[in-house]
Amino acid sequence: MDRTTYRIALAGAALVALTLAACGDDDDDAAETATTAVDTEADATSYTSAGNELCDRTKGDIEAAFPDFEGEPTLEQAQQLGADLGAAMQRWRDGVAELDPPSDLADDHDALVAALDGSIEKLEAAASSEEGAQAMLDAGGPPLDEPATLAHALFDRCPVG
């Protein structure tokens, strides 16, 4: 093989090697993208499943915190409700905060945690003072609507407030 033919063959082999390497990278990228999509879907499913379990437990805790009021609740009853419901909401908040949301749900997850923090703060105020209890009564009851609505958007089995 003369020198020119050798160079052409070497250049051709290099070109084939580069082409195959480039195709291999595309396949790896495509496989990685597909794997990432499957992982994200699995993460979302796991997140929703864990959130549903929390909602199931929390629903019972919240129902147990509500006494059977005969008529309009007194300030003392509202304070007790603030304490009992605040504890249930704190357990729910702690459970939600431990979940690891997929990136596309992270903002909604953070909004739920923030709403739970706000509700817990109001419930603690109701539990610790007559003024806080009166504010809760004046607002029409405990602050459950916002967290319930946000949780319902993230998890299948969380009831809307």
C-alpha positions in Angstrom: 0.0 0.0 0.0 1.5 3.3 -1.0 1.7 6.3 1.3 -1.3 8.1 -0.2 -3.6 5.1 0.0 -2.4 4.5 3.6 -3.3 8.1 4.6 -6.7 7.8 3.0 -7.4 4.5 4.7 -6.2 5.9 8.1 -8.4 9.1 7.6 -11.3 6.9 6.7 -10.8 4.7 9.7 -10.6 7.8 11.9 -13.7 9.2 10.4 -15.6 5.9 11.0 -14.3 5.8 14.6 -15.4 9.4 15.2 -18.8 8.7 13.7 -19.3 5.6 15.8 -18.2 7.4 18.9 -20.5 10.3 18.2 -23.4 7.8 17.7 -22.5 6.1 20.9 -22.7 9.4 22.8 -26.1 10.1 21.3 -27.3 6.7 22.3 -26.0 7.3 25.8 -27.6 10.7 25.9 -30.9 9.3 24.6 -30.7 6.4 27.1 -29.8 8.8 29.9 -32.7 11.1 28.9 -35.1 8.2 28.8 -33.8 6.9 32.2 -34.2 10.4 33.6 -37.8 10.6 32.4 -38.5 7.2 33.9 -36.8 8.2 37.2 -38.8 11.4 37.3 -42.0 9.6 36.8 -41.1 7.0 39.4 -40.1 9.9 41.8 -43.4 11.6 41.2 -45.3 8.3 41.8 -43.3 7.6 45.0 -43.9 11.2 46.2 -47.6 11.0 45.5 -47.9 7.6 47.2 -46.1 8.8 50.3 -48.1 12.0 50.4 -51.3 10.0 50.1 -50.3 7.9 53.1 -49.7 11.1 55.1 -53.1 12.5 54.0 -54.8 9.3 55.2 -53.2 9.5 58.6 -53.7 13.3 58.9 -57.4 13.0 58.0 -58.0 10.8 61.0 -55.8 13.1 63.3 -57.8 16.2 62.2 -61.1 14.5 62.6 -60.1 13.3 66.1 -59.1 16.9 67.1 -62.6 18.2 66.5 -64.9 17.7 69.4 -68.7 17.7 69.0 -69.5 21.3 69.7 -73.0 21.9 71.0 -73.7 25.4 69.5 -71.1 28.1 69.2 -67.7 27.0 70.6 -66.5 28.9 73.7 -63.1 30.5 73.8 -61.9 27.6 76.0 -63.1 25.1 73.4 -61.4 27.1 70.6 -58.2 27.1 72.6 -58.3 23.4 73.1 -59.1 22.9 69.4 -56.1 25.1 68.5 -53.9 22.9 70.7 -55.2 19.5 69.4 -55.4 20.6 65.8 -52.1 22.4 66.0 -50.4 19.1 67.1 -52.1 17.2 64.2 -51.1 19.8 61.7 -47.5 19.8 63.0 -47.2 16.1 62.5 -48.6 16.5 59.0 -46.2 19.4 58.2 -43.2 17.4 59.5 -44.2 14.4 57.4 -44.6 16.6 54.3 -41.3 18.3 54.9 -39.5 14.9 55.0 -40.8 14.0 51.5 -38.4 14.6 48.6 -40.5 16.0 45.8 -39.4 15.7 42.2 -38.1 18.9 40.8 -41.3 19.8 38.8 -43.3 19.6 42.1 -40.8 21.3 44.4 -42.5 24.8 44.2 -45.9 23.3 45.1 -44.4 21.2 47.8 -42.7 24.3 49.3 -46.0 26.2 49.1 -47.7 23.4 51.0 -45.1 23.4 53.8 -45.3 27.3 54.0 -49.2 27.1 54.2 -48.9 24.5 56.9 -46.5 26.7 58.8 -48.9 29.6 58.6 -51.8 27.4 59.8 -49.8 26.0 62.7 -48.8 29.5 63.8 -52.5 30.6 63.9 -53.4 27.4 65.8 -50.7 27.9 68.3 -51.9 31.5 68.8 -55.4 30.2 69.3 -54.1 27.6 71.8 -52.1 30.1 73.8 -54.4 33.1 74.1 -58.0 34.1 74.2 -57.2 36.7 71.5 -55.8 34.0 69.2 -58.8 31.8 69.9 -61.2 34.7 69.2 -59.3 35.5 66.0 -59.8 31.9 64.9 -63.5 32.0 65.7 -63.8 35.4 63.9 -62.2 33.9 60.8 -64.9 31.2 60.7 -62.9 28.4 62.1 -59.4 26.8 62.0 -57.1 27.7 59.1 -57.3 24.5 57.1 -58.5 25.6 53.6 -55.2 26.7 52.1 -53.1 23.7 53.1 -56.0 21.3 52.2 -56.3 22.9 48.7 -52.5 22.8 48.1 -52.3 19.2 49.4 -55.2 18.1 47.2 -53.3 19.5 44.2 -50.3 17.3 45.0 -51.8 14.2 46.4 -54.8 12.1 45.3 -56.3 11.3 48.6 -56.1 14.7 50.4 -59.6 16.1 50.8 -60.2 19.7 49.9 -60.9 21.9 52.9 
